[in-house]
Amino acid sequence: MKPIVHCLLLILVTSWIPTGLAALPATDPQGQPLPSLAPMLERINPAVVNIATYSNLQYRYNPLLNDPFFRRFFNLPEQMQPGGPHKRQQSAGSGVIVDATAGVVMTNYHVIKGADEVHVSLVDGRQFKAQVLGHDAELDIAVLQIDAQNLTEVTLTDSGNLRVGDYVVAIGNPFGLGQTVTTGVVSALGRSGLGIEGFEDFIQTDASINPGNSGGALVNLRGELIGINTAIFAPSGGNIGIGFAIPINMAKASMEQILLHGEVKRGQVGITVQELNPELREALELKNGQQGVLITGVAPDSSAAKAGLKPGDVITHLNNKPVLNSAQLRSRVGTRAIGQTLQIRYLRQGRARDTRVTIEPYQTAAADQPLHPLLQGVELADDPEGGVRVVTLMQSSTAAYSGLRPGDLIVGANKRRTPNLSVLEQALEVERRTLLLQINRNGTLFYVVIR
């Protein structure tokens, strides 16, 4: 996913790499010391693992499979298993040991999604079968556990302290080659609206991230974990130097909930928001270029209402960090645990104010108790920005076959706007055999028909 091997980087860091973190053990022919990341990497490389997943796929039954000639021609086994032949598939990715004592490994959910078996391989050659403790599909995080001794863990740091231009190192298993190290810089922070995950607040880097790097470590020059490598932007199908990592602060929040509850329980504060544009800034008498998001609605008796927030307020900061767009706000609220308190700074009639809100549980409709028979296997939840979010759905469900996806926002049903679950339930009562859903998927509106 992206190349960047900066010789220049090594020259630039010589004057400030802390002693003992990236020492200078080598010299040139003139006896001058040469910089190297080797000491740091030798310390943390054992904490980055290779992940192999295995899944059994069963072919659909075909009468031709009873023909011995057909089986020999296509090299199928003579003894067919009940239900048809099976195919064992293997895929590879990366992971990071974050707790050596408990054997806890963090990776991407898409690395282990659909796997029947997950195996973790260490740099010392040992291999272990892993247990999946839980996952967060919307953030693309999964937590594994292995029963092993003498493990090495990587230290987690505060990714909120990152700055554009900081040097970073990506470690992973690209293309199944084995552990590989690439270097680069933080190209941008707070990337969202990419349509990669449900919650997006990515670190962008030009350190090479390639297929198989997913779930691997993005570390700083001290060897501290700052992100989990996740995706690349590759319009031409190859690495063009734009890769994305989940900030470790977000990943850690999900991991803590998974370790505590076995799942991630998301909450809301009870507001709907929209982006600021030049016309809104002028109408609200805001300064030119004012950043933030505009509150368009506040749910009665919600945490936001109790905190005094009103429609027309402009949220500028969350926990003392700037809020640039609604996707960023949604990600930062959605990755906090229920019961946590957030500090909000907002503008009202041009004056800055501060308040605190508490994350409250979503109103949800469970997958096993659907609002409608055609939504069997779909878990829905009220979205704080308005609409009904598809939290999870079974891949074998009618809704999934019809094109519904996790993370989709249902904004209308049967020609009626659906700002929440209650209204959606009323709209669904109109028709029992066919559903017409209006979907917002990463900013694109379209319709899905479920029969």
N, C-alpha and C positions, 0 to 999 in steps of 0.2 A: 503494500500500500504506500509506501513512500520512501524515497531514498534521500539521504543527506549525510554524508560522512564528512564532517567538517574538519579538515586539518587545521583551519583557521581557529576553530573552537578551541583546540588544544593549546594553541599559542596564547589565545586571549585569557584562558583561565589560569595560566601559570602564576599570575601576580596575586591571585586572591583565593585559590583553593586552600581551605584550612588544613593545617598540618595534621597528618594522621588520617585524613579523609580521602584524599587522592594524592598520595605522596609521589615523589619524583625519584623513582629508584634507578632509572636508566640515565646514561650519559651519552653524548655524541662523541665523535672521534677527538674533539678538542677538550673533552672532559666537562662540557656544559650539561647540566641536568635537563632531561626531556620530560615533559608532562605525560601523565598516563592516568586513565581511569581504572586501570587494572586492580589496584588495591581495593577500591570500593566495590568493584564488580566481583572480585573473589570472595568478598564478605557476604554479598546478598544474592549472588547467582543461585546458590542452593535453595533459596526461598521461592524461586520461580520454577514451576513444574509444567510438564507436558500432560495434556489430557486427551485420552482416547475414548471415544464413545462407540458403543455397539448397539445396533438395533436389528430386530428380525422383522422383515417385511413379508407378508403372506400374499402370494399371487391370488387373484380371483380364479375360481374354478373354470376350466375350459375343457369341453369334451375331447379336444384334440390331445389333451394330456394322457388320455387312456391309450393312445396309439404308440406302441413301442418304437416304430420308425421315427415318429415325430420327436420322441424324447431323446433318441440317439442323435438325431440331426442337430438338435439344439443343446446337446450335452446336458440334459436334465437327468437326475438320478432315476434309476429303475424302480426303486421303492419309493413311491410318493407318500408323503406324510398326509394324515387326515386334514382335509380342508384345503389342500393344494400345497405346492412347494413353497419353501421359505428362502429368503435371501438375507444373508447377514451383511449389514453395511457397517463401515467404519468411517469415522471422521476424527479430525484432530484439532486441538486448540491449546490454549495455555491457561494457567492459573497461578495464584499467588498464595503462599502460606502466610496467614496473618496471625495464627496462634499455634506455636510449635508444641506446646504442652498438650492441647486438646486436639491437635491435628486438623485444624480448621483451614480450609482452602476457599478462596474467593475466586470466582470466574464470571463469565457472561452467561446469562440464561440461554442464549441462542447456541452456545457451545454444547450444552447437555440436553437441549430440548428434544423430547421424543426418544431419548436413549433408554434402552433396557439395561445396559451396564455402562458404568463409568469407571475408567481406570486412570490412576494418577502415577506418572513416572517421574522419579527424581533424577537429578544430575549425576548422582553416584551409582545409577543403574538399578536401584530398587524400584519395584512397581507394586501398587496396592489397589485393591478394589475399593472404590469410594462410595459412601452413603450420601445421598442428596438430602440435606437437612431442610431445604426450602428454597424458594426463588421469588423474585420480584420481576414479573414479566414486563411491567410498564417501564421500569428503570433498566431492565436487562442485566440483572444481577442474580447469581445463584451461589449458594453456600454449600460446600461439600465437607465431608469429614473422613479422614483416613486413620486407621489404627497403626501408628508407626512411632518409633522412638528416634531420638537423636535428629530431630528436624531443626531446620533454620527458619526463622520468621523474619519478615521485613517490618520495619517500624513505620507506622502510619503517622503522617504529619497533617498539619492544617492546610488544606488546599485553598482555603480562602486567602492565604498570604501570597499566592502566586501572582506574578506580574508578567505581562507580555515582554518577551525577550529573555526570560529565565531559561537557562540551559536545562535540558531534560534528556533522559536515556530511556529508550523502550526496549524491554526484554521479553522475548516470547519464542514461539515455535513456528515460524513462517513456513508455509508449504510442507510442513512435516519434516523439515530438514534437521530439527534439533535446536537446542537453545542458541539464540542469535541476539546480538546487541546492536542497536542503532542509536545515533545521537541526533539532536536537533535543538530547537528552541520552542517555547510557547509562542505560537503565532497569534492566538486570540483567546479570549475568555468569554464565557457566557453565550456560546453559540446555541441557538435554538431555532425552531421552525424548519428543521431539516427533514422531518418526517421519518426519522430513524427509530425513535422510541416515543413512548407516551409522555415521559418527562425528560426534557432536554435542557441542559445547562452545561454544554460540553466544554472541555479544554481542547482547543485546536492546536495541533503540533505538526511540524514538518519532519519529525523523526520518523523514519520509515516504519510503517505499519502495514503488514501484508496478510493475506489469508493464512490463518493459523496463529497469528498474533493475538486474536481476540481472547480476552480474558487475562492477558499478560500484564506485566507491571510497567507503569510509567513512573520513573523515580527522578528525584533531583540529584545534584552532584554530591549530596551527602548520603545518598542511598536510601532516602526516605520515600515511601510510597505516596504519590500525589494523585494517581489516577489509575483506572482500569481501561486498557486499550480496547476499543469497541468497534470502530468503523472507519471507513475511508470514503472520500469523495472521489469517484473515479468515472467521469463521464465517458472516457475513452476505453474503459475496461481495465486500465492499468493504474499504477501508482503515479500520482502527479504532485505529491508533496502536501496533501491536505488530509490529515487524519484526526480522529476524534477519540477522546478518552473521557470516561465518567469521572468527575471529581471525587476524590476519596471521601470527602465529607458526606456527599450524597450516598455513596455506596456503603459507607460505614453505618449510616442511619438505617438503611434497609437491613444490613447484616445483623445489627443489634436486635431488631424486631424479629427477624427470622430465628435467631438463637433463643430469643425469649418466648415467642409465641408459635414458631414454626411457620409463620406467614407474616405478611406486611399488612397492617391495618391502617388504611388511609383516612384522613379526616378533611374537614373544610372549616372555613370561618364564616361562610354565609354571605358572600358578595358576588356580584357579577361585574365584569370590567370590560373596557375596550381600549384600543390603542389611541394615543393622542396623535392628532395631525395638525397641520398649520391652521385649518379653519377652526378646530376646537380650541386651540391655544388662543386664537384671537378672540373667539366668543367668550372664553373663560377669563380673558384678560391676563393670560400667563405670559411670561417673558418668551421671546423668540428662542426656540430650541429647547424649551423646558422638557426634561425627561420625566417619565412616569407613566402610570396607567390611570384611567378615569373610572371611578366607581359609577356604574349605571343602575345598580339595584342592591338593596340590602334586605335579606330575609328577616321577617319579623321574629323576635325572640332569639335570634342567632347571636353568636359571640361578637360579631361585628356590630350588630345593633346595640348590644349591651356596652360595647366600647365607645359608642357615640359616633361611629362612622355613618355617613349619609351619602345618597346619590349626589354627584357633583364634586365630591372630594377627589383629589388626585394623590395617589400613593406614590411617593418618591423613593422611600427607603424601607427595607425590611431587615431588621436586626442590624441596623447601621450600614447596610450595603445597598448601593443604588439599585433601583428597579427600572429596567429599561423597556420592558414589554410585558404583555400579559402571559406569554408562554413562560417567561422567566419567573414571574410571580407564582404561576400555577405549580411549577416545578419545585420552588422553594417551600411552598406551603404543603404540597403533596408528599414531600419526602420527610416531613416532620411527623413525629408520633402523636397520636391522639393524647390530649392532655397537656402537651407542651405549650408554652406561652411565647408569642412573637411580639416584638416591638415594631410598631409601624409609625413612620413619619409621613404626614400627608399635608397637602395644601388645601385650605378652605378660604375662599375669597382673598387669595394671595398671601395669606399668613400661614406659616409653618406650625404644625401642631404634632404632638406625640400621643400615642395611646398604646395599649397592649390588648391583644386578642388571644384567645385560647382555642387550640385545634379541637373541633368537635367531630363526633362520628358522622359519616354519611348516612343518609336514609338509603337503604339498598333493597333490591329485589333479588332474592337468591336464585341460583341456576336451577335448583330442584323445586322451586315454587314460583314458576314464571307468571308474568302478568298475562300471558297469552300462550295458547298451545304451540304456536309456531315459534315462540321464543324459548322453548324447552332447551336447557343446557346453556342459557345465556344469563350471566350475572350483570345486573345493571345498578347504577348508583347516580344520585343527583350530583351534578357538577357545579362547583362554586361559581363558575362563570356563566351558568345557565345551560339548560339542556340536560340530557341523560347520557352518562358515559357507559360504554360497554367495558366492563371491568375484565371479565373473562368469558370465554365461550368454548364449548366442546367442538373440536375440529370435525366431529362426525355429526354435528347438529344440522338441522335444516337451515338455520340462519347462516352458519358458516358456509354451506354449499351455495347459498344465495349471494354471498359476497360480503357479509358482515365480518368485521375484524375487531380484535381487542384494541381498545383506545378510541374507537369511533365515537363521535358525539352525535346522538340522535336529537335533532332540533325540530323535527316535525314528524307527524304520523297521520296517515289517512287525511292529508290536506289540512292538518291542524298543527299549529305551533305547539311544541312540548317543552316548556321551560323547566319542568320537573317531573318526577315519577308519577305524582298524583294526576297531572294533566295527561301524561302519556297513557296511563291506565284507562282514563275516560275515552281517549281517542281510539284505543285498541278495541273497545267494546262495540264500535260501529260495525266492524267486519271481522268475521271469525275465520274465513277461508283464505283471505289474501291480505297481506299487510303492505302498505306503501310507506316506507320510511325515508325521510330526508336526512342525509348524513353530512356532517362536517368532518372531513378527514384531513387534518393538517392544513386547514384553511380552504380546502376545495369542497364545494357543495355538490352533491349528486343524490340520486335516488336509488334505493334498493327495494326490489319487490320480493317478498317472501311468500311462497305458496305452500 
